[in-house]
Amino acid sequence: MTGLVRKATLIAACGLFVASVAMASVPSPGNSICPPCVQLVGQSGGVSDPAGNFTVTVRDLANIPINNSLVVIDLSACSGLQICGTQPGLTVDCATQTVRGFTGPTGTITISILGHANNSGGDQPPFNPANCAKIFADGVLLCSPSVQTYDMDGGGMGPADLSAWLGDFFGPDNPSRADYDCSGSLGPSDLSQWLTVFFASGSSSGCSGAQCSVIP
């Protein structure tokens, strides 16, 4: 009888150990880090503009980084935006308007998403709402950032994009796509950030190939 009790105890202990290991590999939104805002950018010479770089850090319930975690950025609710069909280092699924990649040994992945708005005149709908994106790690929702775009018309950054931004600024709708400092409103800081990215020339070109459809 004592032997049976020992076996039962061992089996129970093993079960608890397996359960704890399984739980340890589940991403924790509270321990993970992801940005409050994401900026879509263009490219120059086939290189994504580093102005759009953002990092997602995936950690488990024990605050341990998770290697090889699948990070998915879902933009399907970001109306009026359009992403490039090819994203360096990432997998694009145009049907679901998502881009995805895997974390490294430190539990991090740095991402730059190529894309633009469809705003040729300023303050033109559709407007992507604030917090329209969703970032998942292994199916767990980590955060819902807002999304901005420097290239307003898809042709790479130029004078027409500045004109479109000014239309957003002076218009009544205060669209999230032009709120580069992630403050919730448009102001001089956003214009300064647009000019900084423009003069750095990293987004002089738009998509170099096929694009996903405009997000409805």
TIGU-501007 format. One line per 10 residues: their letters; for each residue x, y, z of N, C-alpha, C, CB. Coordinates in steps of 0.05 Angstrom, whole numbers. Last residue first. Glycine has a CB too. Layout:
TIGU-501007
a	X/Y/Z/X/Y/Z/X/Y/Z/X/Y/Z ~ ... .
***
This chain:
TIGU-501007
pivscqagsc	-205/956/-908/-231/970/-909/-239/982/-882/-252/950/-918 ~ -140/965/-930/-156/955/-907/-182/970/-906/-140/958/-880 ~ -124/951/-996/-129/972/-976/-147/960/-954/-142/997/-989 ~ -87/889/-1005/-109/907/-1011/-112/928/-989/-136/892/-1014 ~ -15/889/-1008/-41/878/-999/-62/898/-1006/-40/872/-968 ~ 24/896/-1067/14/906/-1042/-10/890/-1034/8/936/-1043 ~ 84/877/-1102/56/875/-1097/49/886/-1069/46/846/-1100 ~ 140/921/-1095/126/900/-1109/97/901/-1103/138/873/-1101 ~ 159/962/-1064/174/956/-1089/160/934/-1105/202/947/-1082 ~ 125/1015/-1032/127/986/-1037/141/981/-1064/99/973/-1037 .
gsssgsaffv	162/1076/-1037/142/1060/-1025/146/1031/-1030/115/1068/-1036 ~ 220/1116/-1021/205/1099/-1039/184/1083/-1023/224/1079/-1053 ~ 241/1145/-979/238/1159/-1005/222/1142/-1025/265/1165/-1016 ~ 252/1136/-926/226/1128/-936/220/1142/-963/203/1135/-917 ~ 300/1158/-911/297/1129/-910/271/1118/-921/299/1121/-881 ~ 312/1213/-909/309/1200/-935/307/1169/-934/333/1207/-952 ~ 315/1250/-870/333/1227/-867/332/1210/-892/325/1210/-843 ~ 274/1284/-882/301/1293/-889/322/1270/-885/308/1317/-872 ~ 230/1253/-862/232/1261/-890/261/1267/-898/214/1285/-895 ~ 239/1250/-807/240/1225/-823/243/1232/-853/214/1209/-819 .
tlwqsldspg	234/1304/-794/259/1290/-788/261/1265/-805/260/1282/-758 ~ 182/1315/-810/204/1328/-824/231/1314/-819/206/1357/-815 ~ 154/1285/-772/151/1279/-801/175/1290/-816/124/1291/-811 ~ 169/1311/-725/177/1283/-729/175/1275/-759/160/1264/-712 ~ 146/1361/-732/175/1359/-729/184/1330/-734/183/1368/-701 ~ 92/1346/-732/104/1357/-756/134/1355/-755/95/1387/-760 ~ 88/1329/-679/83/1310/-701/95/1320/-727/53/1304/-705 ~ 97/1376/-652/115/1354/-648/112/1333/-670/109/1341/-621 ~ 53/1409/-665/79/1415/-676/99/1392/-673/90/1439/-663 ~ -1/1359/-669/10/1384/-661/38/1388/-673/12/1386/-631 .
lsgscdydar	-59/1320/-656/-39/1329/-675/-28/1356/-667/-51/1330/-703 ~ -67/1271/-602/-76/1295/-617/-53/1304/-636/-84/1318/-598 ~ -45/1228/-578/-74/1229/-580/-85/1253/-594/-85/1228/-552 ~ 9/1221/-579/-2/1237/-557/-32/1237/-556/8/1265/-558 ~ 46/1199/-614/28/1181/-599/15/1195/-575/43/1156/-589 ~ 75/1226/-649/85/1225/-622/67/1210/-603/90/1253/-612 ~ 45/1222/-696/70/1208/-695/82/1206/-666/90/1221/-713 ~ -12/1221/-720/-4/1227/-693/22/1212/-686/-26/1219/-673 ~ -35/1207/-768/-16/1229/-768/-5/1237/-741/-29/1253/-780 ~ -72/1167/-758/-50/1161/-776/-28/1182/-776/-61/1158/-804 .
spndpgffdg	-113/1187/-727/-91/1174/-713/-67/1170/-731/-100/1147/-702 ~ -140/1251/-743/-136/1223/-749/-111/1212/-736/-135/1218/-779 ~ -176/1297/-732/-154/1289/-715/-146/1260/-719/-161/1294/-685 ~ -219/1321/-758/-222/1293/-750/-199/1283/-733/-223/1277/-775 ~ -220/1372/-781/-234/1368/-756/-232/1340/-744/-263/1375/-760 ~ -156/1396/-806/-183/1385/-809/-195/1379/-781/-182/1360/-825 ~ -104/1410/-798/-123/1431/-798/-152/1421/-800/-117/1451/-821 ~ -80/1358/-801/-76/1375/-778/-97/1397/-776/-48/1388/-779 ~ -94/1339/-851/-103/1324/-827/-102/1343/-803/-86/1299/-822 ~ -67/1377/-882/-96/1374/-884/-108/1359/-860/-104/1359/-910 .
lwasldapgm	-16/1365/-867/-26/1391/-859/-57/1391/-862/-14/1413/-876 ~ -11/1315/-893/-10/1316/-864/-22/1343/-854/19/1314/-854 ~ -15/1331/-946/-36/1314/-935/-36/1315/-905/-33/1285/-945 ~ 33/1360/-950/7/1374/-955/-16/1358/-943/3/1378/-985 ~ 68/1318/-942/67/1340/-922/41/1356/-925/91/1359/-927 ~ 58/1289/-987/51/1277/-961/51/1298/-939/72/1256/-954 ~ 76/1322/-1027/48/1316/-1026/39/1304/-1000/40/1297/-1049 ~ 132/1322/-1019/116/1346/-1012/86/1340/-1011/121/1367/-1033 ~ 144/1254/-995/149/1277/-1012/131/1300/-1004/145/1270/-1041 ~ 157/1185/-987/153/1211/-975/161/1234/-993/169/1213/-948 .
gggdmdytqv	121/1141/-1032/145/1150/-1018/141/1178/-1007/170/1149/-1037 ~ 70/1136/-1050/91/1141/-1070/118/1147/-1058/83/1164/-1087 ~ 27/1132/-1015/39/1108/-1026/61/1112/-1046/18/1092/-1039 ~ 8/1176/-988/-5/1169/-1013/7/1144/-1027/-5/1192/-1031 ~ 35/1185/-940/6/1188/-940/-7/1177/-965/-2/1216/-936 ~ 83/1161/-901/76/1163/-930/46/1162/-932/89/1139/-947 ~ 79/1153/-847/92/1178/-857/85/1182/-886/122/1175/-853 ~ 28/1132/-804/42/1128/-829/53/1154/-839/24/1115/-850 ~ 10/1096/-744/13/1120/-759/29/1114/-785/29/1142/-743 ~ -33/1063/-699/-15/1060/-723/-15/1087/-737/-25/1037/-741 .
spscllvgda	-35/1040/-630/-44/1057/-652/-24/1055/-675/-49/1087/-643 ~ -34/973/-603/-22/999/-609/-38/1014/-630/6/996/-617 ~ -51/932/-559/-66/943/-582/-56/971/-588/-97/943/-576 ~ -18/872/-534/-25/901/-533/-40/908/-559/0/918/-530 ~ -19/815/-531/-1/831/-514/-10/860/-512/27/829/-525 ~ -57/758/-535/-58/787/-541/-40/802/-521/-86/798/-541 ~ -31/698/-555/-38/714/-532/-36/743/-539/-20/707/-507 ~ -10/670/-598/-39/671/-595/-49/688/-572/-49/644/-592 ~ 45/679/-594/34/652/-591/4/652/-585/50/637/-569 ~ 28/743/-585/51/725/-582/40/698/-576/71/735/-560 .
fikacnapnf	1/799/-621/-2/773/-608/25/759/-606/-23/755/-622 ~ -24/862/-626/1/847/-626/-3/822/-609/25/864/-617 ~ -67/899/-666/-65/880/-644/-39/864/-648/-90/860/-643 ~ -89/966/-682/-73/942/-686/-74/924/-662/-43/950/-692 ~ -118/1010/-665/-130/992/-684/-115/966/-688/-134/1005/-710 ~ -111/1054/-631/-109/1027/-620/-121/1006/-638/-122/1026/-593 ~ -155/1098/-668/-133/1094/-648/-134/1065/-638/-135/1114/-625 ~ -176/1079/-735/-181/1088/-707/-156/1084/-690/-204/1073/-695 ~ -162/1106/-798/-157/1083/-780/-160/1093/-751/-129/1071/-784 ~ -211/1134/-838/-191/1139/-818/-187/1114/-801/-200/1163/-800 .
ppqdggsnna	-221/1135/-910/-227/1125/-883/-204/1131/-864/-233/1096/-883 ~ -223/1208/-908/-228/1182/-897/-222/1160/-918/-258/1180/-888 ~ -175/1260/-908/-193/1244/-924/-198/1217/-911/-182/1240/-953 ~ -140/1298/-891/-165/1295/-876/-185/1279/-892/-176/1322/-868 ~ -109/1302/-954/-110/1312/-926/-138/1310/-914/-101/1340/-924 ~ -105/1280/-1004/-112/1308/-1002/-113/1319/-974/-138/1314/-1014 ~ -94/1226/-1005/-81/1244/-1025/-86/1273/-1021/-89/1236/-1053 ~ -86/1174/-972/-96/1201/-965/-82/1221/-983/-90/1207/-934 ~ -77/1120/-951/-88/1127/-977/-102/1153/-974/-107/1104/-988 ~ -13/1104/-920/-42/1111/-920/-51/1114/-948/-47/1136/-903 .
hglisititg	32/1047/-921/25/1075/-924/-5/1078/-921/33/1085/-952 ~ 90/1005/-908/63/1010/-915/57/1040/-916/44/997/-895 ~ 130/959/-874/128/975/-898/98/979/-905/143/963/-921 ~ 151/956/-808/129/948/-827/128/968/-849/102/946/-812 ~ 201/928/-772/194/952/-786/174/944/-808/220/966/-798 ~ 219/899/-709/203/898/-734/201/926/-746/175/887/-728 ~ 254/855/-669/252/883/-678/240/883/-706/279/897/-677 ~ 239/813/-616/240/815/-645/237/845/-651/217/798/-658 ~ 262/775/-559/255/799/-573/255/796/-603/275/821/-565 ~ 282/734/-528/253/738/-527/244/763/-542/244/740/-499 .
tpgtfgrvtq	334/723/-535/328/742/-514/298/748/-512/343/768/-519 ~ 334/688/-579/339/678/-553/333/697/-530/368/670/-551 ~ 279/719/-618/305/706/-615/309/696/-586/327/725/-623 ~ 212/710/-645/232/722/-627/258/706/-627/220/724/-598 ~ 189/713/-712/195/698/-688/216/712/-671/205/670/-695 ~ 132/744/-746/160/736/-744/164/722/-717/179/760/-748 ~ 83/773/-791/92/757/-768/121/750/-769/75/731/-767 ~ 26/813/-807/55/806/-811/64/791/-787/72/832/-817 ~ -39/813/-837/-21/809/-814/8/806/-825/-29/784/-798 ~ -87/810/-867/-74/836/-861/-56/834/-837/-96/858/-857 .
tacdvtlgpq	-107/763/-884/-114/770/-856/-102/797/-848/-105/749/-837 ~ -88/762/-936/-116/755/-931/-125/764/-903/-120/725/-934 ~ -34/773/-933/-52/794/-942/-81/788/-936/-48/799/-971 ~ 13/760/-891/-12/746/-899/-32/767/-907/-23/727/-876 ~ 83/757/-891/59/773/-895/36/755/-903/63/796/-916 ~ 138/749/-850/119/736/-867/93/752/-868/113/707/-857 ~ 202/784/-851/176/778/-839/158/763/-859/161/803/-830 ~ 248/801/-876/250/786/-850/224/778/-838/265/802/-831 ~ 215/853/-909/241/840/-903/242/827/-876/263/860/-905 ~ 154/839/-938/166/853/-915/192/839/-908/147/854/-891 .
tgciqlgsca	110/846/-990/136/835/-982/148/852/-960/155/832/-1006 ~ 65/876/-996/62/847/-996/87/832/-989/53/838/-1023 ~ 55/932/-952/69/919/-975/66/889/-973/98/928/-976 ~ -10/955/-931/17/945/-926/29/932/-951/17/925/-902 ~ -50/1010/-920/-43/990/-939/-14/981/-934/-46/1000/-969 ~ -108/1040/-888/-80/1035/-891/-75/1012/-910/-67/1029/-863 ~ -163/1041/-883/-150/1061/-900/-121/1057/-904/-156/1088/-890 ~ -168/1015/-816/-181/1024/-842/-165/1045/-856/-209/1035/-836 ~ -147/969/-783/-135/996/-788/-144/1006/-815/-104/994/-787 ~ -160/918/-772/-179/938/-764/-170/967/-769/-185/935/-734 .
sldivvlsnn	-116/887/-788/-141/885/-803/-163/905/-795/-152/857/-799 ~ -66/881/-769/-74/908/-777/-101/909/-790/-53/920/-796 ~ -30/845/-724/-56/844/-739/-65/873/-744/-77/828/-723 ~ 28/815/-718/17/842/-717/-7/842/-736/38/864/-725 ~ 53/762/-680/36/769/-702/25/798/-698/12/749/-705 ~ 106/721/-662/94/747/-658/78/755/-683/116/769/-651 ~ 121/662/-633/110/673/-658/95/699/-651/90/652/-671 ~ 183/651/-601/154/657/-598/144/670/-624/149/676/-574 ~ 237/639/-596/221/627/-618/191/630/-614/228/598/-621 ~ 241/645/-525/254/643/-551/235/630/-572/280/626/-549 .
ipinaldrvt	219/687/-477/211/663/-492/224/664/-520/180/662/-495 ~ 247/707/-414/243/711/-443/237/685/-458/269/724/-456 ~ 210/704/-354/233/692/-370/227/697/-399/236/662/-363 ~ 171/715/-318/187/737/-328/212/728/-343/195/756/-306 ~ 137/675/-309/159/677/-290/179/699/-299/174/650/-289 ~ 103/678/-351/92/686/-325/114/688/-304/72/666/-316 ~ 149/702/-404/128/685/-393/119/695/-365/138/656/-391 ~ 157/753/-454/165/740/-429/142/723/-419/175/760/-408 ~ 178/786/-510/158/766/-501/170/752/-476/150/746/-523 ~ 181/849/-537/195/830/-519/174/812/-507/211/845/-497 .
vtfngapdsv	187/883/-597/169/868/-580/185/848/-563/146/853/-596 ~ 206/945/-623/214/919/-611/192/908/-594/240/922/-596 ~ 208/980/-685/197/977/-658/204/948/-649/167/983/-657 ~ 226/1024/-737/233/1001/-720/219/1002/-693/264/1000/-716 ~ 219/1066/-771/195/1050/-764/201/1027/-745/182/1040/-788 ~ 267/1086/-783/250/1103/-767/225/1088/-758/241/1128/-783 ~ 293/1053/-818/295/1046/-790/278/1064/-772/324/1049/-781 ~ 261/1033/-876/268/1056/-861/270/1049/-831/248/1079/-865 ~ 289/977/-910/267/989/-895/277/1012/-878/253/968/-877 ~ 321/979/-971/325/976/-942/302/991/-928/352/988/-933 .
ggsqgvlqvc	319/990/-1025/312/963/-1016/314/958/-987/328/943/-1031 ~ 330/1044/-1029/350/1024/-1038/344/996/-1029/377/1032/-1029 ~ 287/1055/-977/306/1068/-994/327/1048/-1002/319/1093/-981 ~ 218/1055/-956/244/1043/-959/262/1061/-977/243/1014/-969 ~ 168/1073/-908/176/1064/-934/204/1053/-934/175/1088/-954 ~ 127/1052/-851/148/1068/-864/151/1058/-893/174/1066/-849 ~ 82/1059/-796/88/1046/-822/108/1065/-837/63/1041/-838 ~ 93/1058/-727/93/1075/-752/100/1058/-776/113/1098/-749 ~ 56/1046/-670/72/1034/-691/70/1052/-716/63/1005/-698 ~ 50/1053/-599/45/1062/-626/65/1049/-645/47/1093/-628 .
ppcisngpsp	65/1027/-553/38/1039/-554/30/1048/-581/36/1062/-534 ~ 100/964/-561/98/993/-564/69/1003/-563/111/1003/-589 ~ 111/915/-509/106/922/-537/98/951/-538/84/904/-549 ~ 135/865/-466/137/894/-473/130/897/-503/165/905/-467 ~ 110/822/-413/120/827/-440/120/857/-445/104/812/-461 ~ 84/818/-366/113/817/-365/126/824/-392/122/790/-356 ~ 30/821/-380/40/838/-359/71/840/-358/30/829/-333 ~ 23/781/-418/20/809/-426/32/828/-405/-9/816/-431 ~ 63/725/-423/49/741/-403/47/770/-413/63/740/-376 ~ 62/664/-460/68/693/-458/51/707/-437/65/706/-485 .
vsamavsavf	79/603/-431/56/619/-441/64/649/-438/30/613/-425 ~ 117/572/-408/121/579/-436/99/596/-447/124/554/-452 ~ 98/561/-357/121/579/-360/126/588/-388/146/565/-349 ~ 59/523/-365/51/550/-359/73/570/-363/40/552/-331 ~ 92/479/-374/74/488/-395/66/517/-391/49/470/-397 ~ 116/474/-324/133/479/-348/116/490/-371/147/454/-357 ~ 72/463/-293/86/488/-288/104/495/-311/103/485/-263 ~ 57/414/-314/38/436/-316/53/463/-312/16/434/-295 ~ 101/383/-300/94/387/-328/76/411/-332/81/361/-340 ~ 96/386/-244/120/396/-257/114/402/-286/143/376/-254 .
lgcaailtak	47/361/-235/50/389/-227/74/402/-241/53/392/-197 ~ 61/310/-252/40/325/-266/41/355/-260/13/315/-257 ~ 99/296/-215/107/298/-244/86/315/-259/110/271/-257 ~ 67/293/-170/88/313/-171/97/317/-200/112/303/-154 ~ 33/251/-184/22/277/-180/43/299/-182/8/278/-153 ~ 71/210/-187/56/217/-211/44/245/-208/34/196/-216 ~ 88/209/-133/107/215/-154/93/224/-180/124/191/-160 ~ 40/194/-108/52/220/-101/72/228/-123/67/218/-75 ~ 33/144/-130/13/164/-134/24/192/-129/-12/160/-117 ~ 78/118/-109/75/121/-138/55/144/-145/66/95/-151 .
rvlgtm	67/121/-55/91/134/-65/89/139/-95/115/117/-59 ~ 21/90/-53/19/118/-45/43/133/-56/18/120/-14 ~ 42/41/-68/22/54/-85/19/84/-79/-6/40/-82 ~ 75/30/-25/87/34/-52/68/48/-70/94/7/-63 ~ 39/24/16/57/46/17/69/52/-10/79/41/38 ~ 16/-24/0/0/0/0/17/25/0/-19/0/24 .
***
